[in-house]
């Protein structure tokens, strides 16, 4: 029985002493604390020390690298309340967090949630360095700062849209993980850590996935299935997207991983690409897009449920809205554009195209009036979904001016192959981050016609109702700007 001189150890013995094998984290601060040696002697080889003062790698990442734990013994009174509140999910359900308070009392909290730690893209290198058995970094593309290459004019304020004049893209990492579990909707888990390949964006505040039940910024309830997933043998590149069936998400998010596929595939021609779809099949345009990006159909495995991948390769996305696009993303867009153009039909290819929009979300309630303005200026209204993907791309490549409603159809401007004049019609409530990022990367001349939503934002705050709201084009307001833009374009 532990000595009563060490009340923390006594609490550990009471809570988990019945377990034959344990894993215990002890939080220290460099001071001589007899309880440390006593705990280590109690469970030899099962105790991991973590100094809460250490700079650099966050304590959360250090705990994740060696977790999960049956118990955490926090021997540092200063800050123990906050640490317990933030980091308790590192303890398995039924395990215990034991801490010394500033008054010398010992308190214990039992963990209830079956949780996985979330580690961000930049921190994953630290995670793998701390525990090389979790995986390794294969390659790094340096970060890059670059000034925007396009020109922006708007008919009015765009409160939902930041429009910076330069971007700072972080380093891009190519990584490999052994025995990672991959689930539908882009979720990737490696030994109870939700890996960054799970998320479409890199920045912490936007690190979300609808398939996760998050417990704060650093944890989610475990998404792992009760039954062990079937093994997918071999080496596979994670090319899934939580909305891979959606053209806009494919062009902005999914293809931003193709740089990693190209590098990994060059080193290992046997590498396959892993995606998910409920049907087990991809749409024709998806196959065409992937093939243009150097992913042949024979290399693609479309899973319908969770799989444990023998060796999984993943990477940082080069496009993370609204924070950045890496300038090397231009190489990917240009390669896709050229490859798809080579498969296009005979045309005809109008010099001015307006990309129409069907559907009930974010509709222009007086679309006929707006589109009449464009038709009178020599534009042909086109619905991209009526054409094969290669012809869609060729329409944009051949056009001198590309106009249309903000949304997926206008993401074709990323595949234009050269700077264009782009005219974007957008609601004040819709954040057209993608169109701005793509236009500034390719050097487009971007004119934005900003219209009034039927459901405005309240005090500048986002709401789904406003985001999806229909909007109205006001000829007497933004119409003056639009007519000047179109007249100026005709005169050039």
Buried (B, 14 or more C-beta within 10 A) or exposed (E): EBEEEBBBBBBBBEBBBEBEEBBBBBBBBEEEBEBBEBBBEBBEEBBBEBBBEEEEBBBBBBBBBBBBBBBBBBBBBEBBBEBBEBBBBBBBEEBBBBBBEEEEEBBBBEBEBBBBBBBBBBBBBBBBEBBEEBBBEBBEBEBBEBEBBBBBEBBBEBEBBEBBEEBEBBBBBBBBBBBBBBBBBBBBBBBBBBBBBBBBBBBBEEBEBEBBEBBEEBBBBBBBEEEEBEEBEEBBBBBBBBBBBBBBBBBBBBBBBBBBBBBBBEEEEEBBBBBBBEEEEBBEBBBBBBBBBBBEEEBBBBBEEBBBBBBBBBBBBBBBBBBBBBBBBBBBBBBBBBBBBEBBEEEEBBEBBBBBBEEEEBBBEBBEBBBEBBBEBEBBBBEBBEBBBBBBBBBBBBBEBBBBBBBBBBBBBBBBBEBBBBBBBBBBBBBBBBBBBBBBBBBBBBBBBBBBBBBBBEEEEEEEBBBBBBBBBBBEBBBEBBBEBBEEBEEE
